Amino acid sequence: MNSHARLDERPIPFIDVAAQRRRLGRAVDEAVGRVLAHCQFINGPEVRALETELAAFCGARHVIVCSSGTDALRLVLMAWGIGPGDAVICPAFTFCATAEVVALAGATPIFADVLPDSCNLDPASCARAVATAKRAGLKPRAIIPVDLFGLPADHDAIAAIAAAHDLKVLDDAAQSFGATFRGRMLGTLATATATSFFPAKPLSCYGDGGAIFTDDDALAARIKSLRVHGESPNDKYDAQHIGITGRLDTIQAAVLLEKLKIFPEEIAARGVIAQRYAAGLAGVATVPRVGNESTSVWAQYTIRLPAGRRDGLAAALKRDGIPTAVYYAKPLNRQAAYQGFPVAEGGLPVSERLSGEVISLPMHPYLEPAVQDHVIAAVCRALGG
Ligand SMILES: *Cc1c(COP(=O)(O)O)cnc(C)c1O
C-alpha cells in the first residue's frame, strides 16, 4: 500500500552494524591496521589499553577482558571453585548462557522468577530459590542476576539476600554494560560482573569477546591465570590451576577501543529512540518502564502484548519490511537442556507469562526518526491503535 511505503526502501535492519561502521569512518580500519603492522595478535598493547579504558569508564578496580561473555561468566565460577554439590540461583527468563556456565561447572542452577515490569530477577523468588537449594541438599554459593535488555536488576535487594546467606553475586551484564543503578555503573555493583562484546550487544566487537569486572584483587589475579591455562604469574609453562584459552584477540581489543570512544553518545542516542518508541506505542502495548533508580542502555526495545497477539504483530510487521525478534519464547526451565534443574518454590509464573507476551522491535543508535516512525505506525496499525 502506497500510504505505508517509505521513501527509502532498503531493508530495515534489526541492529544496524553497517551504520555504525559508517559513523566510525576509517578509525577502526586504521586501528586494525596498526595491529596487522605490529603483529602482536595475542596480548598486544591494545588488550591492556582496553582493560585500562574499561576500568576508567565504569569505575571497577580490575578489568579482565576475555574470549566471550560466556567465558567471562565461566571464568568467575571457576575462580570461585564452584562445582558439584553447589547451587547457583539464576533467573529462568534469560539467555541460556547464564545457566549453562553453572551446569558446565558441575553445579546446579536453581531457576528463580522475574518481575513483570523489569523482566529482571525477583528478589522474593531469589530468596525462595535459596531455600529450595538447601532443601535439595545443595550448598547455595552464588546468585547470577541478569540485567536484561539493558536494564539493571535490583542490585541492592539482591546484595541483601547474598549477604544474609553468605553468597557471592556474579552479575550477568552481557546486555547492559554502560547502564547505571542508583548512580553506580554496572561493573561495580556485584562481587564480579561479566559482560559480552558479541556484535549484537550495545558495546560490541567484530567477533566474540567479553570482560570481567571486580574490585577483588585475589579474584582478579586468579581469573588472569585461568584465562591462560592456569599459568603461574612468572612462568607460563608452570600451570597453577586447570584453566582455559580465554583471551581476547588484540584485533578485537583495537576495535573496542575505537567503539568505546563513541559509546556514551550511542547510549544517549538509544535513550532518545526508546523515548520516541514509548511515546508512540504506550497506547497500544505495554512499553518498558525504567524507574528513577536506573538507566538502561536499551540492548533491546521489548514491548508486551496480551497473550495470543504476538504472532499476528510479527507477521504484520514482516509484511511491512520490519524485522522483530522474541527474547525469549521459552524460559530456561522449558528448554530441553535445562528442564531437569530445580525451580524456586512458588514456580515461575511471570517467566512463563512473559515468554508468551514479549516481542522486540528494531533498536540501535542509528535508527533514523523516519524509519522509527514507520515502525511505530506499523505497530499501531497492526494492533488497531
Ligand atoms: C549474550 C549473552 C551472554 C553470552 O555472551 P557471549 O559473548 O555470546 O558468550 C550471556 N548472558 C546473556 C544474558 C546474554 O545476553
The ligand as an SDF file (V2000), in Angstrom:
LIG
                    3D

 15 15  0  0  0  0  0  0  0  0999 V2000
   24.8680  -12.6200   25.0390 C   0  0  0  0  0  0  0  0  0  0  0  0
   24.6370  -13.1130   26.4170 C   0  0  0  0  0  0  0  0  0  0  0  0
   25.5520  -13.9600   27.0720 C   0  0  0  0  0  0  0  0  0  0  0  0
   26.7130  -14.6080   26.3870 C   0  0  0  0  0  0  0  0  0  0  0  0
   27.6160  -13.7710   25.7660 O   0  0  0  0  0  0  0  0  0  0  0  0
   28.5130  -14.3610   24.5540 P   0  0  0  0  0  0  0  0  0  0  0  0
   29.5280  -13.2900   24.3510 O   0  0  0  0  0  0  0  0  0  0  0  0
   27.6280  -14.5820   23.3980 O   0  0  0  0  0  0  0  0  0  0  0  0
   29.1320  -15.6230   25.0600 O   0  0  0  0  0  0  0  0  0  0  0  0
   25.3200  -14.2850   28.3970 C   0  0  0  0  0  0  0  0  0  0  0  0
   24.2380  -13.8220   29.0450 N   0  0  0  0  0  0  0  0  0  0  0  0
   23.3280  -13.0290   28.4570 C   0  0  0  0  0  0  0  0  0  0  0  0
   22.1590  -12.5490   29.2490 C   0  0  0  0  0  0  0  0  0  0  0  0
   23.4890  -12.6610   27.1180 C   0  0  0  0  0  0  0  0  0  0  0  0
   22.5670  -11.8910   26.5270 O   0  0  0  0  0  0  0  0  0  0  0  0
  1  2  1  0
  2  3  1  0
  2 14  2  0
  3  4  1  0
  3 10  2  0
  4  5  1  0
  5  6  1  0
  6  7  2  0
  6  8  1  0
  6  9  1  0
 10 11  1  0
 11 12  2  0
 12 13  1  0
 12 14  1  0
 14 15  1  0
M  END
$$$$
